[in-house]
Amino acid sequence: MTGSFCTFQKSFEQAEILAEYGAELIPIMSENAASISTRFGTALENIEKLRNISGRDVILSIADAESIGPKDMTDIMVVAPCTSNTAAKLASAVTDTTVTMAVKSHLRRGKPVVLAIASNDSLMGSAKNLGELFNRKNYFFVPMIQDDWINKPASLVTEFSMIPQAVEAALNGVQLRPIIYHSRP
């Protein structure tokens, strides 16, 4: 999880669904996601919620995330929510947060990463980073919607209910389409 706090509840709901399907979840939070309290919940409440859903302690440090790849701990990694900041770091191979280290470590084994983008600037300066990741092997996206294309024309938010379907598709090497869409006014 990264810092799109307004989408935490939707991410938690999908984590619960994946767990119900039998997925063994390894919870990971970026430093900001794990330390900032907002109107959407305190940092401690969010960590505890993720711990309860997964039945495991949340990985909260770069040092702990580094062993994911060497220990072959994951088959697929889902970053939900994934901010444009995190996507930019992944596109530029910057490894300075727990989440970016977890993704880097996971990718060393050539396994899929599913990004659930949630950002108000995805179609502005951040668009180039998404474009870079669209063209990278092993990166897949949960389909996104322009959530308020009149008032926030650059905003993209993952269709969170499609995370399980995107995970299944990515495990088969398939990107769900359309990737970006919007509802009619």
N, C-alpha and C positions, 0 to 999 in steps of 0.2 A: 504494500500500500504506500502511495505517496500522497502529497498534501492537498488533494482536491476534497476538502473536508465536507462540502455539501453533498458529496456522492458516497460518503462512507457507509451510510445505511444500506444503500443499494449494493455496495460491494460486500457488506456483511451478509446480506440476504443470499447473494449468489454463492458465497463461500459455504453457507449452510446447505444450499442445494447440492453443490459439488460433494460435500461431505456425506449427504444422504445418498448420493449415487455411489458412494464407496471410495471416493478419492481420499488419499491420505495427504492432508494439508500441512505444509511447513510455512507457518506465518512469518512474514518479513515486513518490517515497517521502516521507512526512511526516518532519518533523525527528526525532521520537521513533523512528519505524521505522528511520531511517537512522543513528541514533547510539547506540542502546541494544543492548548485547550481552546475550544471555540463554542459558539452557540449550538454546534452539532454534537457536542460531547467533550468531556475532559480527556486529556491525554491518557490518564490512567484508566478511565472507563473504556476507551477505545482499545487499549492494549488488552485489558481484561476480556472484553467481548471477543476479540480475535483469538485469545488463548482458549476461551470456553468453546468456541466453534471448532477449533482445530484439535483441542486436547493436548496442545504442546505450548511450551514457552515460545514467545515471539523473538525472532532474531532481530536484535537491535544494534548490532555493531558490524563494522566492516570486517573486523577480525573473525567474527563468528560466521559471516556470510561467505568468506573466502573458501571455506572447506566444502561448500555445496558441490562443486564440480569434481574435485579430487576424490571425494567420498561417494560420488555418483548417487546423490541423495534425491534427484528429481528426474522425472520423465518429461515434464513440461513445466514451464513457469508462466504464471499469469500475473501481470502487473495491473492491479485494479484497485483504485483508479491510478492512471498514469498521467501525470501532469505534462505540459509541454516542456517544462524545465527538465524533467527526467528524460523525456524523449530526446531533447537536444543533447543531453549528456551521452545518451546511448548512441546517437548518431555520430557524435564526435569522439567516441571511445573514452570519455571521461569517467573515471572510476573514483568518485569521492564521496559516495553515500553508501549506506547499507544496501539499498536496492540496486544501485548500479553495479556494485561488487557482486551481488547475488546473480544478476543477469550475466555478467561477464564470466563468472565462475561456471554457471550452468551452460553457457554457450560453448565452453571449451570442449564439450563432448558432442557438439553439433546437434543439440536438441532444440525443439521449438520454444519460442517465447511469444506469448499472446499479450498484446498491449490493449488495454481498455482506456482509451484517451478521454480525458475530461478537462477541457481548458477553454477559457474565453478568447484566447488568441491563436487558436489552432490554424486559422486560415489567414493569419497576418504573417508576422515575422517567423513564427514557428512552423509555417507550412513547409519550408525547405527541409526541415529536420524530419518531418513526417514523410516527405517525398524520398529522402535518403533511406529511411527505414523500410519504406514500401519496396525498395529495390534491393534490400539485403536478404540474403539467405537466412532462413530460420526465424524471421520475424513475421508475425501474423497480427492482424488487427480484428478486434471485435467491431462489427459494423457500427457506424456512428451516425448521429442525426444532428442536423443544424437545429438546435433546441429552440432558438428564438431568432430566426434569420432576419426578422425585421429590425428588432431592437439590438441584437447582438450578432451581426452578420458574420463575424469571424469565429464564433463559438462552435465547438463540436463537443458532443457528449456521447459516450458509448451507449448503445442500447443494451443496458446491463443484463436484461433478461436473456440476451443471446450469448452470454459468456459460456454456458455449458456447450452449446452448439459450436461455438468458435473453438473451444478446446478440442472437441471431438474432430472437427475438421482439420485443425492444425496438426493433430497427432497423425493424420493421414496426408499431411503435406498440402492441404487445400486452404485457400483464402476464401472466406465467405464473401459473396457479392449481393447487392452493391455495398461498397465499403462506406460511402457517404451518401446520405439522402436527406430530404427534409419533408416535413408534413406540409400539407396545403394550408394556406391562411384561412 
